[in-house]
């Protein structure tokens, strides 16, 4: 028997739950699909952007304000297009979140920022290319989509083991089938 698991959602604890729910609904575009109080007594908000998925993201009360490190390494959201990535950048700027790291990973274009509680967030969209990771080159989202695509393709073709995203996906499927 082959085991397969698909990541569908994740949850984090918040210091200021109401502020976090506001940010992720108003700025990030999630809707609250359910809310209540869990068995532990913590308030919980289930959020989604997909009507086929009850929740993709869950926020809980209970993160201590005095924790000396951020227990969240990264929250990543895959977007449908470069235009959507650019749109989120503008929404973040309008929200006053102007500290961004914009990166061309070769296989993805990404925008990194911190949410209201300092959690690292990545917004990304896939490119049509594969290049070995880690890879992180500067990305200028003020360029046209065609300029960005051409720059990324040239960068990827100059690195070892270049292939299209489709070829890479097939190589992963082959590995999965061989299990």
C-alpha distance (Angstrom), angle and dihedral (degrees) to the residues before:
residue distance angle dihedral
X1 . . .
X2 3.81 . .
X3 3.77 115.3 .
X4 3.77 118.8 -145.1
X5 3.79 129.8 178.0
X6 3.79 126.7 -174.7
X7 3.80 119.3 -156.4
X8 3.79 106.6 -127.1
X9 3.79 107.1 162.6
X10 3.78 146.3 -4.9
X11 3.77 137.0 -158.8
X12 3.77 135.9 -150.3
X13 3.79 135.2 -172.1
X14 3.80 117.5 -115.5
X15 3.79 132.8 -152.8
X16 3.83 93.1 -151.5
X17 3.79 103.8 26.0
X18 3.81 96.6 -179.1
X19 3.81 92.2 52.7
X20 3.81 91.3 48.9
X21 3.81 93.3 48.0
X22 3.81 89.1 49.7
X23 3.82 92.2 51.1
X24 3.80 96.3 46.2
X25 3.82 93.3 46.3
X26 3.80 101.0 38.1
X27 3.82 101.0 35.9
X28 3.81 104.8 22.2
X29 3.81 96.2 39.6
X30 3.80 102.1 -121.7
X31 3.79 122.6 143.6
X32 3.78 124.9 -145.5
X33 3.80 107.9 -111.9
X34 3.81 95.0 179.8
X35 3.77 140.5 -10.5
X36 3.75 137.1 -175.1
X37 3.76 145.3 115.3
X38 3.81 120.3 -57.8
X39 3.80 128.7 -141.8
X40 3.81 89.8 -91.4
X41 3.79 90.6 57.3
X42 3.81 93.0 -109.7
X43 3.78 119.6 134.6
X44 3.79 112.3 -117.6
X45 3.82 134.1 -164.9
X46 3.80 122.2 -162.8
X47 3.81 114.1 -156.1
X48 3.79 136.5 -174.8
X49 3.79 145.4 169.9
X50 3.80 93.2 -163.0
X51 3.82 123.7 73.0
X52 3.82 89.1 -153.0
X53 3.80 91.7 58.6
X54 3.81 119.2 62.2
X55 3.78 90.6 -154.0
X56 3.77 137.2 0.2
X57 3.78 96.5 171.2
X58 3.81 131.1 30.5
X59 3.79 127.8 -166.4
X60 3.81 121.1 -161.4
X61 3.80 133.3 -172.8
X62 3.75 117.1 -118.9
X63 3.80 113.1 72.4
X64 3.80 106.1 136.7
X65 3.79 112.9 -121.7
X66 3.80 92.0 -141.4
X67 3.83 99.0 58.3
X68 3.81 106.7 134.3
X69 3.82 94.7 -142.5
X70 3.77 136.3 31.5
X71 3.81 108.2 -103.8
X72 3.82 90.8 -160.3
X73 3.81 112.9 86.0
X74 3.81 97.6 -174.2
X75 3.79 141.4 -26.7
X76 3.81 110.8 -149.9
X77 3.79 128.2 -165.0
X78 3.80 121.8 -170.5
X79 3.79 113.6 -142.5
X80 3.79 129.4 -158.1
X81 3.80 99.7 -123.9
X82 3.77 149.9 1.4
X83 3.81 88.5 -105.6
X84 3.82 89.8 57.8
X85 3.82 89.7 50.3
X86 3.80 89.3 52.2
X87 3.81 90.0 47.5
X88 3.80 92.4 53.1
X89 3.80 89.5 49.4
X90 3.79 89.4 56.6
X91 3.83 91.4 46.7
X92 3.80 90.9 51.9
X93 3.80 91.7 48.9
X94 3.82 89.8 49.9
X95 3.83 87.4 51.7
X96 3.82 89.4 54.3
X97 3.81 94.1 -107.3
X98 3.78 100.1 131.8
X99 3.81 102.4 149.8
X100 3.79 102.6 97.6
X101 3.77 136.9 155.8
X102 3.79 109.5 -150.5
X103 3.80 114.1 -165.3
X104 3.78 139.7 -178.7
X105 3.80 105.7 -146.7
X106 3.80 92.2 177.4
X107 3.79 90.9 -124.2
X108 3.81 92.5 49.3
X109 3.79 141.9 17.6
X110 3.80 110.2 -133.0
X111 3.77 142.2 -171.0
X112 3.81 118.4 -162.7
X113 3.80 126.2 -163.9
X114 3.80 140.5 143.5
X115 3.79 123.3 -101.6
X116 3.84 120.6 -134.8
X117 3.82 91.7 -78.0
X118 3.79 94.7 46.9
X119 3.81 96.9 -102.2
X120 3.81 111.1 152.5
X121 3.81 109.7 -115.4
X122 3.80 127.6 -168.8
X123 3.79 123.0 -162.0
X124 3.79 111.7 -170.1
X125 3.76 144.8 163.5
X126 3.78 126.3 -158.5
X127 3.78 121.9 -109.9
X128 3.82 122.9 -144.9
X129 3.82 89.6 -108.8
X130 3.77 141.3 77.0
X131 3.79 125.6 -146.7
X132 3.81 127.3 164.2
X133 3.79 115.9 -88.9
X134 2.91 143.0 -92.6
X135 3.77 93.4 56.5
X136 3.79 124.9 145.1
X137 3.77 123.7 167.9
X138 3.81 127.8 164.1
X139 3.80 115.9 -85.1
X140 3.81 124.2 -156.5
X141 3.81 107.6 -155.2
X142 3.80 89.6 -174.4
X143 3.81 89.2 72.2
X144 3.79 120.5 90.8
X145 3.79 117.5 -93.2
X146 3.81 89.7 -110.6
X147 3.82 91.4 53.6
X148 3.80 91.5 48.8
X149 3.80 91.8 48.0
X150 3.82 92.5 49.9
X151 3.82 92.4 47.8
X152 3.79 92.0 49.3
X153 3.79 93.9 46.8
X154 3.82 91.9 50.3
X155 3.80 91.1 48.7
X156 3.81 92.8 48.3
X157 3.80 94.0 46.7
X158 3.81 88.6 53.6
X159 3.82 92.7 56.5
X160 3.82 126.8 76.9
X161 3.82 121.3 -89.9
X162 3.81 95.5 17.8
X163 3.80 114.6 179.4
X164 3.76 138.9 151.0
X165 3.78 119.4 -88.8
X166 3.81 89.0 -112.8
X167 3.83 91.8 55.0
X168 3.79 90.9 47.7
X169 3.83 91.5 48.7
X170 3.81 89.2 51.7
X171 3.82 90.6 50.4
X172 3.81 89.8 53.6
X173 3.81 91.2 46.7
X174 3.81 88.6 51.8
X175 3.82 89.5 53.3
X176 3.79 91.0 48.5
X177 3.80 92.0 48.5
X178 3.81 90.5 50.6
X179 3.83 92.8 59.1
